[in-house]
């Protein structure tokens, strides 16, 4: 069996002088969601991420951005509504943090993506006590203070990525899913607690952009970890 490729698009607000091309392809409901953000940066990142998603899906499906429609699973995970079996079955996952947005695409297989900023101010142990499994909390406590935040964010992105790939809610999985916390582990392990509901088999691939202070993970519903291919998008990509 071959490892499946996942393309990850990465974009940063500072590379876009004009978000007009991205804002113009949003639906009225998406525009309303964008306007619901009180702070400017999260609003602009949402516009960039959602507009980029529509434009990229339209390119892949050879249609207009406005023709893209989404169906929501009970967990809230969106899927592209396919109109006919001849349309390519693209699956995706979106994540954004600070000025960064990223989208993972895979054809025919569910995918999950999460990114976090390594420069975030967090209290790893306080959050882990609420949302990590006992095994994860014990592992986190073993890390030196100077490295604990990075280990925490590595674990958090991995949990999020798996939850997104499976199409379930975080509330269902946070305290029943344990992941490896070593930030340098390219294909970390994970384990569901005994008695947890049956879940799809997933595999992880992690990444880190040191210059951007960005860490992330991609999960694929597959017995093999995904092979990642990155593409940086700037303001001229869809002009």
Backbone torsions as a table, in degrees:
resi	resn	phi	psi	omega
1	UNK	NA	133.9	-179.6
2	UNK	-87.3	146.2	172.3
3	UNK	-69.4	136.3	-179.9
4	UNK	-82.4	146.1	178.9
5	UNK	-92.4	136.5	174.0
6	UNK	-118.5	124.3	175.6
7	UNK	-92.4	129.5	179.2
8	UNK	-113.3	116.4	174.9
9	UNK	-88.9	131.8	178.7
10	UNK	-122.9	134.3	-179.6
11	UNK	-139.1	150.5	-178.8
12	UNK	-132.5	134.8	-174.5
13	UNK	-53.4	-37.5	-177.1
14	UNK	-62.2	-15.9	-180.0
15	UNK	-91.5	5.8	-175.9
16	UNK	-127.6	109.2	176.3
17	UNK	-76.8	-31.6	-175.1
18	UNK	-131.9	119.2	177.2
19	UNK	-92.8	7.1	-178.5
20	UNK	-53.0	-48.3	-179.8
21	UNK	-59.6	-27.4	-179.4
22	UNK	-86.1	-37.3	179.8
23	UNK	-70.4	-32.9	-176.0
24	UNK	-69.4	-20.6	-178.7
25	UNK	-93.1	-1.5	179.6
26	UNK	-74.4	150.8	173.8
27	UNK	-79.2	163.8	175.5
28	UNK	-55.8	-37.3	179.8
29	UNK	-66.8	-39.3	178.4
30	UNK	-68.7	-37.8	176.3
31	UNK	-62.9	-40.4	177.6
32	UNK	-63.7	-39.9	177.1
33	UNK	-62.9	-41.3	178.1
34	UNK	-62.1	-43.0	-179.0
35	UNK	-69.8	-15.1	177.8
36	UNK	-73.8	-16.2	176.5
37	UNK	-75.9	126.5	-178.9
38	UNK	-77.8	-31.4	-178.2
39	UNK	-94.0	145.4	-173.5
40	UNK	-66.2	-46.6	-175.3
41	UNK	-61.9	-50.0	177.2
42	UNK	-59.2	-34.9	178.4
43	UNK	-64.9	-44.8	-178.6
44	UNK	-69.0	-36.5	177.9
45	UNK	-66.4	-38.8	177.0
46	UNK	-62.2	-45.2	179.0
47	UNK	-59.8	-46.0	179.8
48	UNK	-61.2	-48.9	-175.7
49	UNK	-65.6	-45.2	-176.9
50	UNK	-71.9	-39.5	177.0
51	UNK	-65.8	-41.4	177.7
52	UNK	-62.7	-40.0	178.0
53	UNK	-59.7	-47.4	-179.2
54	UNK	-64.5	-43.9	-178.7
55	UNK	-66.3	-40.2	-179.0
56	UNK	-71.4	-41.4	176.3
57	UNK	-63.5	-39.4	178.3
58	UNK	-62.5	-39.7	177.6
59	UNK	-63.7	-42.3	-177.1
60	UNK	-73.1	-31.0	-176.0
61	UNK	-102.0	2.1	176.6
62	UNK	54.9	54.7	177.4
63	UNK	-145.2	-177.8	178.2
64	UNK	-86.3	147.7	-179.3
65	UNK	-55.4	-36.1	-179.5
66	UNK	-69.1	-15.9	179.0
67	UNK	-81.7	-14.3	-179.2
68	UNK	-72.3	125.3	175.2
69	UNK	-124.7	154.8	-176.2
70	UNK	-123.2	144.5	169.7
71	UNK	-110.7	142.1	-179.3
72	UNK	-104.3	133.6	171.9
73	UNK	-76.4	166.3	178.2
74	UNK	-54.0	-30.0	179.3
75	UNK	-76.6	-12.9	-175.5
76	UNK	99.8	-5.2	178.9
77	UNK	-67.5	126.9	-179.4
78	UNK	-87.0	144.9	173.4
79	UNK	-126.3	147.5	174.2
80	UNK	-68.8	129.7	176.7
81	UNK	-75.9	118.7	-178.4
82	UNK	-89.3	130.4	178.2
83	UNK	-108.8	82.7	-179.2
84	UNK	105.4	144.9	-178.0
85	UNK	-69.1	-13.8	-178.7
86	UNK	-80.9	-13.6	178.7
87	UNK	-75.2	136.2	179.1
88	UNK	-63.1	142.4	-174.5
89	UNK	-93.6	81.8	-179.1
90	UNK	-89.6	130.1	173.9
91	UNK	-109.4	153.0	-175.0
92	UNK	-150.7	166.2	173.9
93	UNK	-149.7	135.5	-175.2
94	UNK	-115.6	141.4	174.2
95	UNK	-146.7	147.2	173.8
96	UNK	-147.6	150.3	178.4
97	UNK	-151.8	132.9	-176.7
98	UNK	54.1	-132.2	179.7
99	UNK	-86.9	7.2	-173.7
100	UNK	-104.0	140.8	173.1
101	UNK	-130.9	146.0	178.2
102	UNK	-146.0	145.9	178.4
103	UNK	-135.1	130.8	176.6
104	UNK	-104.3	135.9	179.4
105	UNK	-123.9	136.3	172.7
106	UNK	-145.2	143.6	-176.8
107	UNK	-95.0	120.0	172.6
108	UNK	81.1	0.3	-177.4
109	UNK	-138.3	135.6	-178.5
110	UNK	-66.6	140.2	-175.4
111	UNK	-134.6	150.1	175.9
112	UNK	-134.5	140.3	-177.1
113	UNK	-135.4	140.4	169.8
114	UNK	-144.9	140.3	174.7
115	UNK	-128.0	150.3	176.6
116	UNK	-143.1	151.3	177.7
117	UNK	-85.3	126.8	179.4
118	UNK	-70.0	-13.6	178.3
119	UNK	-91.0	6.0	176.6
120	UNK	-65.5	143.7	173.9
121	UNK	-91.0	111.8	-178.1
122	UNK	-132.7	158.1	171.9
123	UNK	-108.5	89.7	-170.2
124	UNK	-54.7	-46.0	-175.3
125	UNK	-69.4	-37.9	180.0
126	UNK	-63.9	-42.0	179.7
127	UNK	-71.7	-41.3	-177.9
128	UNK	-63.5	-33.9	178.8
129	UNK	-61.6	-27.5	-178.7
130	UNK	-92.0	-34.4	-167.0
131	UNK	-122.0	-6.9	179.6
132	UNK	-100.6	158.8	174.8
133	UNK	-74.5	161.8	176.5
134	UNK	-54.8	-38.2	179.7
135	UNK	-65.7	-41.5	178.7
136	UNK	-66.2	-42.1	179.8
137	UNK	-62.0	-43.1	178.4
138	UNK	-63.3	-41.2	178.8
139	UNK	-64.7	-40.3	-178.9
140	UNK	-64.7	-38.9	179.8
141	UNK	-64.1	-24.6	-177.7
142	UNK	-77.4	-13.6	-179.4
143	UNK	-80.7	143.1	175.2
144	UNK	-59.7	151.6	-177.3
145	UNK	-52.3	-41.5	-175.4
146	UNK	-67.4	-22.3	-176.8
147	UNK	-109.1	-4.4	-171.4
148	UNK	-67.9	-38.0	-178.9
149	UNK	-63.6	-42.0	179.5
150	UNK	-65.5	-40.7	178.0
151	UNK	-64.1	-40.2	178.3
152	UNK	-62.1	-47.9	-178.7
153	UNK	-66.4	-33.5	174.5
154	UNK	-61.6	-46.1	179.3
155	UNK	-65.3	-41.0	-178.2
156	UNK	-63.4	-44.9	-179.7
157	UNK	-64.2	-35.0	-179.5
158	UNK	-69.1	-42.1	177.1
159	UNK	-62.7	-46.3	179.9
160	UNK	-60.3	-44.4	-177.5
161	UNK	-62.2	-43.3	179.8
162	UNK	-65.5	-44.1	179.3
163	UNK	-60.0	-42.7	179.7
164	UNK	-66.0	-41.8	-180.0
165	UNK	-63.3	-39.1	-179.1
166	UNK	-76.1	-19.3	179.7
167	UNK	74.8	30.8	177.0
168	UNK	-112.9	179.6	-179.0
169	UNK	-94.7	154.3	177.5
170	UNK	-61.5	-36.9	-178.3
171	UNK	-60.0	-31.7	-179.3
172	UNK	-76.5	-20.2	-166.0
173	UNK	-121.8	-20.2	-170.7
174	UNK	-55.7	-45.9	-174.2
175	UNK	-98.0	7.8	176.5
176	UNK	-119.4	-2.1	-179.1
177	UNK	-117.7	120.6	178.6
178	UNK	-110.1	134.8	179.6
179	UNK	-125.3	156.9	173.4
180	UNK	-69.1	142.8	-174.7
181	UNK	-104.8	-2.6	-178.1
182	UNK	-68.1	113.0	-175.9
183	UNK	-62.4	-21.4	-177.2
184	UNK	-91.6	1.7	179.3
185	UNK	-81.2	116.2	-175.9
186	UNK	-70.4	-39.7	-179.9
187	UNK	-125.8	73.8	-174.7
188	UNK	-67.5	154.9	178.5
189	UNK	-83.5	164.8	171.8
190	UNK	-151.8	160.6	-176.1
191	UNK	-150.4	136.8	174.1
192	UNK	-89.9	141.8	-178.9
193	UNK	-66.4	150.6	175.0
194	UNK	-61.2	134.6	-178.8
195	UNK	90.5	-8.3	176.6
196	UNK	-70.6	152.0	178.3
197	UNK	-58.7	147.4	178.3
198	UNK	-57.7	134.6	-179.2
199	UNK	-127.9	158.5	178.0
200	UNK	-64.3	145.0	176.8
201	UNK	-71.9	127.0	-179.6
202	UNK	-126.2	157.8	171.7
203	UNK	-133.8	150.5	-173.3
204	UNK	-113.6	147.6	164.0
205	UNK	-133.3	133.7	-176.0
206	UNK	-109.3	165.0	177.6
207	UNK	-154.3	160.7	177.7
208	UNK	-150.8	134.5	174.6
209	UNK	-111.9	97.0	-173.2
210	UNK	-60.5	-42.1	-177.6
211	UNK	-64.0	-30.4	-179.7
212	UNK	-93.8	-3.7	-175.3
213	UNK	53.8	50.4	-174.3
214	UNK	-128.0	133.2	177.6
215	UNK	-128.5	149.7	-177.6
216	UNK	-163.6	175.6	179.4
217	UNK	-149.9	148.7	174.0
218	UNK	-122.8	129.5	176.0
219	UNK	-113.3	141.8	-179.8
220	UNK	-128.4	136.8	174.8
221	UNK	-76.2	89.9	-172.3
222	UNK	-166.0	153.6	175.1
223	UNK	-76.5	-9.5	179.2
224	UNK	-120.7	146.5	179.8
225	UNK	-67.9	151.0	-179.5
226	UNK	-71.6	150.2	170.7
227	UNK	-95.7	121.8	-173.7
228	UNK	-95.1	138.2	172.4
229	UNK	-128.2	122.4	-175.2
230	UNK	-99.8	145.3	174.7
231	UNK	-138.7	125.2	179.0
232	UNK	-89.8	132.5	-179.6
233	UNK	-110.8	133.1	175.5
234	UNK	-119.0	-175.4	-172.7
235	UNK	-62.7	-18.6	-177.0
236	UNK	-92.7	-1.2	-169.9
237	UNK	-60.7	-38.1	-174.8
238	UNK	-122.8	19.2	176.9
239	UNK	-70.6	NA	NA
